[in-house]
Structures are given as structure tokens and as C-alpha cells.
Amino acid sequence: LSGLDPAQPYFQSTPVEVRLDKSDAEFVDVIHTDSAPTIPYLGFGMSPAIGHLDFYPNGGEQMPGCDKNPVSQIVDLDGIWEGTRDFVACNHLRSYKYYSDSIIYPDGFLGYSCASYDVFETENCFPCPKEGCPNMGHFADKFKGKIKNDFVKLYLNTGEAKDFPLWRYKVTVTLSGKSKVKGYVNLALYGSGGNTRQHQIVKGTLQPDNTYMSFIDAEVNIGTVTKVKFLWNNNRLNPTFPKLGAATITVQSGED
């Protein structure tokens, strides 16, 4: 059984006979996309973990792309009716859109087991453990025999619009140069499966010999890394023409 943002009003905190529960089937996976409290945030979805695997994309409360202005969302590519419906219940309806995308991308939507979304944003839940990470959506049941805990909460990020899956990489950069400057560093990853856009990994003071770590949620599974493009900018004219480079760049795939 796959729960697509199971309803919060009238169901949350009720006995298991009333709501979706892991006792309802041999395997129950749940996608939570609108789990903010109904009052005052109008969250339609349930927040507690109730299945064998509970996925909380983007933290499970506010989905990227759902905060577009009403006019652009209602006059949507899919027509005014679908646009209006999406504006009213955008977070809630993301669950089935992620699910349908998961059929097309069997290797997408990896969920990382984590205590909370805040912890997911640190290094503590990366990479996947040796048994791997489950895929949110249609292929979640491939993980059926590997569940050890009573409830497994899984976190991941998605794109703002279709196609929704993102692939997570950890990048670590050690800078080289003679003097520190203010600015930002962008990285683009190139691989056998495709290339990413530029992702900003650090902004502020750039200190040579320092190491900076960031996560890139890439819009493509790049496969085997073939090249990394390093770009930096200091946003202002500097008469000393400072030079900055990358002594080393390490790219780690979350999957393996």
C-alpha cells in the first residue's frame, strides 16, 4: 500500500482502525508532502510516521514550486482548472506527481534515513548505508526485506517542477591561492550520464588552503564523473587581481 499524503483532518491521532497504518498490508510506504498543522497552516496531510517507510520530501511540509504567485500557477501549462486546483492544494497534490515521476525514474528519489530534515542537511545522514537507500514512490517495495526499525523516516529534496527527481552529491573543495578574498564559488559536475548546471557551494570569505563542503542536489544522475568545472567570482573590481583555484575537489555520490 502506498499512502500519497494521507489526510490529516479527522484522521491524525486516531486509532489504527480508522487511518492508514503499517498493519494494513505486508508493506506500507508513505509520502508526506503537506504535513504542516492544519491550523493555522492549512496542512492537509498527516505528519507522524505510520508506515514501514515514511518519506518526507523537502521536509514534508512546503514543496518547492508551490510558492509561485497565484496568477502564474493558475494560468498553468495544464490549463486553468488544473492550475487552480494546484494553487489551492499544491503541496498535497505533489505526492501523486512525485509518485508518477518515480515510475519513469527507477533510480530517482533516494530517501536518506535521518532523525529530521535539519539533520539531513548536515553530513550525518550521508551517504546511504551499505544496504542502500530506498526509492520513494513506485519502487519503494524493493526495500521490503531490509527494514530493521519499527518506523523509518526518510528525507530527500525534489525539483520545483516536473521532472522532479534530484540526485544528491557531496562536494568538498580545498582552495589554492595567495590571499583571501570575498566572493562565491560555483561548481558544475560532468559525467557519463549527463551534466549539471552551476551550483553555488560557498559564499563569503574565500580563504586559500581552507576546505569547504556542500551538497549538490543535481537534476541529473551524472553517473561516472568525468570533469568538474570550478568557477569563482569576487563580485567587485579588485586592483590586485587576486587569483584563486581549487587544489582538490572531491565528489561523492550518495547512492554508493
matplotlib code that plots the C-alpha trace (Angstrom):
import matplotlib.pyplot as plt

x = [0.0, 1.3, -0.1, 0.0, 0.0, -2.7, -5.2, -4.6, -8.1, -10.3, -7.5, -4.4, -4.0, -7.0, -6.9, -5.2, -8.6, -9.6, -6.5, -3.8, -1.4, 1.5, -0.7, -2.9, -0.6, 2.6, 4.4, 3.2, 5.1, 4.0, 4.9, 4.2, 4.1, 1.7, 2.2, 2.2, -0.5, -4.0, -4.5, -3.1, -1.1, -3.9, -1.8, -3.9, -1.5, -0.6, 2.8, 3.5, 5.3, 2.7, 4.1, 7.1, 8.8, 7.8, 9.3, 9.4, 10.5, 11.8, 11.0, 7.4, 5.7, 6.4, 7.2, 9.4, 7.5, 4.3, 5.0, 4.8, 2.5, -1.2, -1.5, 1.4, 0.2, -3.4, -2.6, -0.7, 0.5, -2.1, -5.0, -6.9, -8.8, -5.6, -3.8, -6.5, -6.6, -2.8, -2.8, -5.3, -3.8, -0.3, 1.7, -0.9, -1.1, 2.7, 2.6, 1.0, 3.2, 6.3, 4.8, 4.1, 7.7, 9.1, 7.7, 9.8, 12.9, 13.6, 16.9, 15.5, 14.1, 16.6, 15.4, 18.1, 17.3, 17.5, 16.2, 14.9, 15.1, 17.5, 19.9, 19.5, 21.0, 24.2, 26.7, 25.2, 22.9, 25.1, 25.9, 23.5, 24.3, 25.7, 22.2, 21.4, 18.6, 15.0, 13.5, 10.4, 7.4, 6.7, 9.9, 9.9, 8.9, 12.3, 13.5, 10.9, 13.4, 15.9, 13.8, 15.2, 13.4, 9.7, 9.4, 11.9, 11.8, 13.4, 14.4, 15.3, 14.9, 13.0, 12.9, 10.4, 8.7, 8.5, 10.8, 11.0, 13.9, 17.2, 20.4, 22.5, 26.2, 28.6, 31.4, 34.5, 36.8, 40.2, 41.1, 44.5, 45.8, 47.9, 45.3, 41.8, 39.0, 35.3, 33.1, 31.5, 32.4, 30.3, 30.7, 29.3, 29.6, 30.1, 29.6, 28.8, 25.1, 24.9, 25.9, 24.6, 24.0, 26.3, 25.7, 26.9, 28.8, 30.3, 29.7, 31.6, 35.2, 37.3, 40.5, 43.2, 44.1, 40.7, 38.3, 34.6, 31.9, 28.4, 25.7, 24.6, 21.1, 21.6, 18.9, 20.6, 22.2, 25.7, 27.0, 30.8, 32.3, 34.4, 35.0, 34.3, 34.1, 35.3, 34.3, 34.8, 33.8, 34.6, 31.7, 33.8, 36.7, 39.9, 43.1, 45.3, 43.8, 43.6, 43.9, 42.1, 42.0, 41.0, 43.8, 41.5, 37.8, 36.2, 32.8, 30.9, 27.7, 25.0, 23.9, 27.2]
y = [0.0, 3.4, 6.4, 9.6, 12.3, 10.6, 13.0, 14.9, 16.3, 13.7, 11.0, 12.1, 10.7, 8.4, 4.6, 2.4, 1.0, 4.5, 5.6, 4.2, 2.1, -0.3, -3.2, -2.7, -4.6, -6.5, -3.4, 0.2, 3.2, 6.8, 10.1, 13.1, 16.4, 18.6, 17.8, 21.2, 21.6, 22.2, 25.1, 27.6, 26.4, 24.5, 21.4, 18.6, 15.7, 13.6, 14.2, 11.1, 8.1, 5.4, 3.0, 0.8, 3.5, 7.2, 9.7, 13.4, 15.1, 18.6, 18.1, 17.1, 20.5, 23.0, 21.7, 23.8, 25.4, 25.6, 29.2, 30.6, 33.6, 32.6, 34.1, 32.1, 29.0, 29.2, 30.1, 26.8, 24.7, 22.1, 24.5, 26.8, 24.0, 22.1, 25.3, 26.5, 23.1, 23.0, 26.5, 25.6, 22.2, 22.3, 20.7, 18.0, 17.1, 16.9, 13.4, 11.8, 13.8, 12.5, 9.0, 9.2, 10.6, 7.7, 5.2, 6.9, 7.2, 3.9, 5.2, 8.5, 9.9, 8.2, 8.6, 9.1, 7.6, 10.5, 11.8, 15.1, 17.3, 19.6, 16.7, 15.6, 19.0, 18.0, 15.3, 12.9, 11.0, 10.8, 8.6, 5.7, 2.8, -0.5, -1.9, 1.1, 3.7, 3.0, 4.9, 7.0, 6.0, 3.1, 1.1, 1.6, -2.1, -3.2, -2.3, -4.6, -7.2, -4.6, -2.7, -3.1, -0.4, 0.0, 3.3, 4.6, 8.3, 9.2, 12.6, 13.9, 17.0, 17.3, 19.8, 22.7, 21.3, 18.2, 16.3, 16.2, 13.7, 15.1, 13.1, 14.1, 14.6, 15.8, 18.0, 19.1, 21.8, 22.8, 26.3, 27.4, 30.9, 33.6, 35.8, 35.6, 37.3, 37.8, 36.2, 32.9, 29.5, 27.6, 24.0, 22.1, 18.3, 16.5, 12.7, 9.7, 10.2, 14.0, 17.3, 19.6, 23.3, 25.5, 25.1, 27.6, 25.8, 28.6, 32.4, 34.9, 34.8, 32.5, 31.5, 29.6, 26.2, 26.1, 23.2, 23.9, 21.2, 21.4, 19.2, 19.4, 18.1, 17.6, 17.5, 14.5, 11.3, 12.1, 8.5, 8.3, 11.7, 12.8, 16.5, 19.2, 22.8, 25.3, 29.0, 31.7, 35.4, 38.2, 40.5, 43.6, 45.2, 44.4, 46.2, 43.5, 40.9, 38.1, 34.5, 31.6, 27.9, 24.5, 22.4, 19.4, 18.7, 15.5, 14.4, 11.7, 10.1, 9.5, 6.2, 4.3]
z = [0.0, -0.9, 1.0, -1.0, 1.7, 3.8, 5.2, 8.5, 9.4, 11.1, 10.8, 12.5, 16.1, 15.6, 16.3, 13.7, 12.6, 11.4, 9.5, 7.3, 9.3, 8.7, 9.9, 6.8, 4.5, 4.3, 3.1, 3.6, 2.2, 2.7, 1.0, 3.3, 1.3, 3.3, 6.9, 8.5, 11.1, 9.6, 12.0, 11.2, 8.2, 6.3, 6.1, 4.6, 5.2, 8.3, 9.9, 12.1, 10.6, 10.1, 7.5, 7.2, 5.2, 5.6, 3.1, 3.9, 0.6, 1.2, 4.9, 4.2, 4.7, 2.0, -1.5, -3.9, -6.7, -4.6, -3.5, -7.1, -7.4, -7.9, -11.4, -12.9, -11.2, -12.2, -15.8, -16.0, -18.9, -17.9, -18.1, -15.7, -13.9, -13.0, -12.3, -9.9, -8.1, -7.8, -6.3, -3.6, -2.7, -4.3, -1.5, -1.0, -4.7, -5.1, -3.6, -6.7, -9.0, -7.3, -7.4, -11.2, -11.8, -9.7, -12.3, -15.0, -12.9, -11.1, -9.8, -8.6, -5.3, -3.0, 0.6, 3.3, 6.8, 9.2, 12.5, 11.0, 7.9, 9.7, 10.4, 6.7, 5.7, 7.6, 6.9, 9.4, 7.1, 4.0, 2.1, 2.0, 4.4, 3.0, 2.4, 0.3, 0.4, -0.6, -3.6, -2.8, -4.8, -7.1, -6.4, -2.6, -2.1, -3.5, 0.1, 1.7, 3.2, 4.5, 7.1, 10.7, 12.7, 13.6, 11.8, 9.2, 8.4, 5.1, 3.7, 0.3, -1.9, -5.2, -8.0, -8.3, -11.4, -13.5, -13.8, -10.0, -9.0, -7.9, -7.2, -4.1, -4.2, -1.6, -2.9, -0.9, -2.3, -1.0, -2.3, -3.5, -3.9, -2.2, -0.4, 0.9, -1.0, -0.6, -3.2, -4.2, -5.7, -8.2, -9.3, -12.3, -12.5, -15.8, -16.1, -18.3, -17.5, -18.1, -16.8, -14.0, -14.1, -11.9, -8.1, -5.6, -2.8, -0.8, -0.4, 1.7, 2.7, 0.5, 2.3, 0.4, 1.9, 3.6, 2.8, 2.1, 1.9, 0.4, -1.0, -4.6, -5.4, -9.1, -11.7, -13.4, -12.3, -13.7, -13.5, -13.6, -13.0, -16.0, -15.2, -12.6, -13.6, -10.9, -11.1, -8.7, -8.6, -6.2, -7.3, -7.4, -9.1, -7.3, -8.5, -7.1, -9.5, -6.9, -8.3, -6.7, -7.7, -6.5, -5.1, -4.8, -5.5, -4.1, -5.4, -3.5, -4.8, -2.1, -3.6, -3.2]

ax = plt.figure().add_subplot(projection="3d")
ax.plot(x, y, z, "-o")
ax.set_aspect("equal")
plt.show()
